[in-house]
Amino acid sequence: MKEFYTSLNESTLVLLSLSIILFAGFLLTRLTKRLHLPNVSGYILAGVLIGPQVASLVPAHILSHMGFISDVALAFIAFGVGKFFKKEVLMKTGWKVVIVTLWESVLAGILITLSMRFLFHLSWDFCLILGAIATATAPASTMMTIRQYRAKGDFVNILLQVVALDDVVCLLIFSVVVAVINAGRSGHVRAGDVLLPIFYNIAALGIGFLCGYLLSRLITPTRSKDNRLILAIAMLMGISGLCSAFDLSPLLSCMVFGASYINLTEDKKLFRQVDRFTPPVLSMFFIVSGMNLDLTALKTAGVIGIAYFLIRILGKYGGMYLGCAITGMPDTHKKYMGLALIPQAGVAIGLAFLGQRLLPENIGNLLLTIILSSSVLYELVGPACAKMSFFLSGTIKREKAAVIEKSDGAGTAKKEKAAVNAKNEGKGKVKKYPDKKSVKHAI
C-alpha cells in the first residue's frame, strides 16, 4: 500500500483518503445498526480500524493535515445547538441550567484534581490542568445521537444548553488555572494571563452575534434556497477561520451565531437546510478522531488513564444529579441526564495541547496521552449512554428507535407512521396517521 501511495501526487492522495474515510464510516455503521448502537460509535471504530495503528489505509502525513475538519464540524454542531437557545426557553430554564452546569462541570474538575494529587501524588500543576480539562463535554456525539433518533422535548432542550455552557465554564476555569500556574513560577499574577483569554472569548461571542444579525438581514423572503445555504456556510467558515487565528474553539461563537439568528427571525428552515449538508462533515470528524487514537499510548497512561476515565464519569453524573435536585428539576432529568454528559473530544484535546506546553516534557506527554486516549473511549461509550438516557427518560420510544435504526433516513417518517398505524389497528384504535387517500374519500 505504501508503494502505491508514493506513486501518487498530493491531490490524488487527499481525494482517495476522503473517499476511504467516508466509505469506512458507511460500512461500520451497517454493523452498529445491527448491534443497536448509535452511528457515532461506528464512525469512531471505523477510524481506529483504518488508522495508522491498524490498517494504515490513510497515509499518516495526510492525517496530520486534517485538523481543520474538527473546526468545521464543531462550527456546524454549535450552529445547530444555537437554535435551542430561544428567548422563551431561556426565560423558563435559564438560571436552572446555569446552576446545573456549574455543579456537573466543577464537581468533575474537583474530583479529578484531588484524585490525581492524593492517589497518584502528581504535581499540582498537572492535577489542576487535568481537572480543568475534565470539566469540558463534547456536544458533537450527543448532538449526532439526538439528530439520528429525532429526540425532542424539555429533556433535550436542557441537555443541549448544559452541554453548550459546559465549554464556557471549561474555558474560564482553564484560563484561571493557567494564570495560577504562571503566577507560581514567576511569583506574581499577570492580569493579561487571566483577562486576555476572557477578552478573546467575549470578542468571539460578539462576532457570533454580529454574524447572526447580518444573516438575518441578508436572508430575505425572496432569497433562493441555494443562496441561503451559501451565505450561512460562508459565515460559519469565516467564524471558524477567525477563531482558529486566535487559538479559540469556534463552539461559542457559532452557538451565539445560531442563537441570535433564530431569535431574530424564527426561521427554522435554514437550520434544516444546514442539517442536510452536515452528515459527511460530521462523519469525517468522528472517523478522524478514531484515527488519531494511539493504541500503544493506552499502556503509557495505564492506571492513571483508567482512573481519569472513571472518576470524570462519576463527577459528571453526580454533579448533574445534585444540580437537578437543588433546582427542583424532574426526576427523569436528575436520574438520567448525567448519562448523556460522558463524551469529551474537541475542546478538551485542544486544551490538552496547550497544557502540554506548560508542563515538563514527560508530564506534558502523559497529559496529552490521557486526554487523547480517553477522548476516543468517551466517544465510543458516550453515544450509547446518551441513547440509554433518552430511552430511560421517555424522550424517545423503542418502537420509533427500531424504525429509525432499520432505515438510513429515507422515508423514515413514513415508516414511523406505518408502524404506529399497525400498532393502533392491532389494538382496535383509530389511526393516528391517516393516509391522504382515506381523508379525501371521507370528504
N, C-alpha and C positions, 0 to 999 in steps of 0.2 A: 504493500500500500504506500509506503514512504517513497519508493522509487517512482510510483505513478504520480504522486503529488509533486515531486521535484521537477517533473517534466511539464508541469502546468504553470501558467502565469498567475499573478496575484488575483486578478479579477475573476478568473475561472475558479480558483480555489474558494473565494468568498461565496460565489454563487452555488457551487457544489456543497459547501458546508451548510449554507442556509437550507438547501433542499434536504440534506441528510437530517438536519435538526428537526425540521417540520415533519418529515416522514416518520422519524423515530418517535416523536410525540404522538402522532396519529396511531401508530401500531401499538404502542404501550397502553394507550387508553382503551384499546379493544380488550386488553387483559384486565385493567382496573374496573371496567364496566361489569365484567363477569364476577369480579370479587366485590362488587358494590362499593367501590372506593371512588372518591371524587377524582376528576380529571387531573387536578394538580399533582396528586401522588404519582400518576402515570408519567407526567412530564418530568418530574424530578428523577424517577427511576430511569427514564429514557436517557436523561443527561448523564447519569452515573455510568450506564452501560456503553454509551458511545464516546465517553470522555477519555482522557489520556490514561486513566487508571485501569481501564478495562480494554475496550476495543480500539481506541485511538482512531476513530473514524474521521475526526476533525483535527487538523494539524494544530499543535499547541500554539504556534505563533499567530494563527488566525483567531484562536480563542482569546488570546491576550488583548486583541483589539476590539472585543465585543462588549466592552464596558458601557458603551453608550446605550445598549439595549435596556440596561437596568434603568437609566434615567428616563428613557422614552416610556417604558412600561409603567413606571411609578407616576409619570405625568398623567397618563390616561386613567390609571386607577384612582388617583387623587381627584381628578376632574369628575369622575363618576361618583365618588364619595361625597363631593360637594353638594350634589343635589339633595342630599338628606339633611342639609343644614338650612331648612326653610324656616322663615321667621316664626310661623305658628308652632312648629315643632320645638324650636329653641325656647320660645316663651313658656312652653309646657314643661320641658325637661332640662332646661339649660343648667341651673345650679346643681341639680342632682347628678347630671353627667360629669360635671367638674369634680364634685366630691368623690364620686365613684372612681374616676380616672386617677385622682391623686392617691387614693387608697391602694388600688391594684398596682400602680406603677411604682410608688415609693416603697411599699412593703416588699415587693420583689427585689428592688435595689438594696434595701437594708439587709434582707436575709442573705443575699449573695455576698455583700461586703463583709458581714460579720462571719459567715461560714468560711469564706476563703481565708480570713485572717486567723480565726481561732481553731479551725480544723486542720488547715494546711500550713499555717504560720508564714504566709506570703506577705510581702511588703504592703504597707498601707496604700502606696501609690497604685500598685497593681489591683488591690482589692477595691479601691474607690472607682477606678476606671471601669473595671468589670461590673461593678454594681450599677454604675451609671448607664452602661450599655444594656444591662438586663432589664431596664425599665421600658425599652422600646418593644413595640409589637408591629409585625409586618401586616399591613392591610391587604396585601396582594392575594394571598391564598384564601383568606376569609372572604374577600370580595368575589373571587372566582367561584367559590363554592356557593355563595349567595346567588350569583348570576346563573350558575348551572341549574340550581333547583328552584329558581324564581321565588326565593324566600322573601316574604313581605310581613309588615306589621310592626308593632311597637318594639318587640324584642330586637328586630333587625335594625330599626332606626337608632335605638340607643346604643347597640353594639358598634355600629359604624361610627357614631360620634365619639365613643370611647376610644376606639382604635385610632381614629384620626388625631384626637387630642393627646394620645399616648406619646406620639412623636414630638409634640410641642414640649411636653414635660421632659422627655428624654434629652432633647437638645439644650434646654435650660439647665438641667442638672449637670450634663456633661460640661457645659461652659463653666459652671461654678467649680466643678471638680478640677478642671484644667487650671483654673486660676489658683486654687488651693495648692496644687502640686507645684506650680511655678513659684508661688509665694514661699513654699517650704524650701525651695532650692536657692532662691535669691534673698530670702529674708524679709521680703515685703510684697504686698499685693499691688499689682499694677492694674489700674482701672480699665485699661484697654483690653486686658485678658478676659474680663468679665463683660464689659459693655460692647466691645466690637462685635462678637458673635450675635449678641442680642439685637444690636442695631441692624446687622445684615438680615436677620430673620424678620424683623419688623419691616424693613425695606422690601423683602420678598413678598410679605403679605400685602403691602401697598401695591406692588406690581400686579399681583393677582387680582386685586380689586379693580385696578385701572383697566386691565385686560377684559374683565367681566363687563365693565361699563362700556368700553369701546365696542365689544362684540354685540352688546345689546342694541347699540346704535347702528352698527354695520349690517346686522341681520334684520332686514325689513320683510314685510309680508310678501313682497314681490321677488325677493331673492330666491334663486333656484336652489334645489337640494344640494346639487354639486358644489355650488359656491359657499353654501352654509358650512358644509363639511370642510372645505378647503380653508376657510377663514378660521374655524375652530382649531384645526390641526396646526395651522401656521402659528397661531398664538401659543399653543401648547409646546411646540418645538422651540419657539423663541424664549418662553419662560424657562424651559429645561436648559437651554444654552446659557442664559444669564446666570442661573443658579449654579451651573457647573463651573462657570468662570470664577465664582467666589467660594467653591467647595461646599456648596449648600445642597441639601436634598430638595428636589422640586415638589415634594409632597405638600408642604404647607402652602406654597404659592399657588399651585394648581388646584388645591382644595378650595382656597378662597376664590379663585377664578370661577370654578363651578358653582360655588355657593352664591356669589354675587350675581352671576348670570341668571340662575333660577329664581332668585328673589326679585330681580329687576324685570323679568319677562314672563315668568311662569311657563316657559317654553320647554316641555319635556321631549318634544320631537327631536331636538338636536342631540340630546343625550342618547336617545335610541339609535340615531344615526352613528354616533361615535362608537356605541357598543357593538354595532355590526362590523366596525372597522378593526376592533382591537383583538379578537381571538388569536390571530397569528402572532401578534406582538407579545401578548401575554404568554403564549405557548413557548416562544423563543426565550423569554425571560426566565421561566422556570426550568427549562431544559439546560440553559447555560449555567444556572445556579447549580444544578446537579453535576454538570461537567467540571465545575470548579472544586468539587469535593476531593480532597487529598485523603484517600483511604488509609495511607500509611501514617498520616498525621493523627489518626484516632488513637494509635498506640502511644504517641507522644503525650497527648492530652491525658490519657489514662483515667485514673480515679477522679482527678480534678474536673475533667470534662464531664464525666458522668454526674458528679455532684452538682455542677453548674446546671446541667440539663434538667435534673430532677428538682432541685431547690427553686429554680426560677418558676417552674410549673406550679409548685406549691405556693409560692409567693403570689403569683398572678391569680390563682383560683381563690386563695384565702383572702386576698385584698378585695377582689370583686365581691366575695360573699359578705365581708364585713361592710363594704361600702354600700351595697344594696340594702343590707339590714339597717344601717344608720339612716339612709334616705327614705326608707319605707317603700322600696320597690317590691313588685310582686315576687312570690316565692319562686316562680319559674325563672325570673331573672337572677335571683340570689343563688339558686342551686346550679343552674346550667350555663349561664353566660360566661363564667370563668373558663369553661372548656374551649371556647372559641378564641381565647387570647393567647394560645400557645405559640403560633408561628412567629418567627423572627428572622429577618433577612436584610433587605436593602440598607436601611438607616444604620442598623447595628454593624453591618460589615464595613460601611463607610467610616463609622466612628472607631472601629477596631483598627483600621489602618492609621487613623490619626493618633490613637492611643499608643500604637506601637512605637511611634517616633519619640514619645515622652519617656519610654522605659528603656532600661538596658537591653541589649540585643537579644539575649537568651530569654528574658522575661517577656519582652515585646513579641517575640515569635510565638511564645506559649499563649499569650493573649489572642493573637490572630488565629492560631490553630484552634483554640477552644471555640471562638465565635464562628469561624468558617464551618467547622465540622458540625457543631451543634445546630447552626442555622439550617443546614440541609436536613438534619434529623428532625428538627422542629417542623420544617416544611413537609416532611413525609408524614409525621404524626398529626400535625395541626389540622389539615383539611378533614381528616376522618373524625377528629374530635369536634370540629365545628359542625360537621354534618350530624353527629350524635347530639350536640346541643340543640340543633333545630328540631330533631325528632322528639327529644325528651321534653322540650318546651312547647311542643304542639305547633311550632311555626310552619313546618312542612309535614304533610301526611305521607305515610308509607306508600299508599296507592299512587299518589302523584309522583313520588320519587322513583317508583318502579317504572312508570310510563316514561319518565324523562331518561332514565338510565338505559332503557331499551332502544331509545331513538337517539339520533345525532342532532336533534333540534328541529329538523324539518318536519313540519306537520305535528309537532308535539302538542300544541294547543288542541288540535282536533282529536288527537288520541286521548288526551285528558278528558275531553267532553264525552267521547265514546265510552271510556272506562266508567265515568260517573253515571252515564245513561244506563249502561248494562247493569251496574250495581243497583241503581234505583228500580229498574224493571224487575230485577230479581226479588226486590223487597216489596214490589207492588206499589211503588211510589210514582208520582208524576215525574216526568223527565225534567231535569234541571236545565238541560241544554237542548231544547227542541231544534230540529233542523229547519232550514229555510222553507223547504217544500211543504212540510206539515203546517207551518204557520200560514203560508199562502193559501193552502187548501182550506184551512179553518176559516180564514177571512172570506 
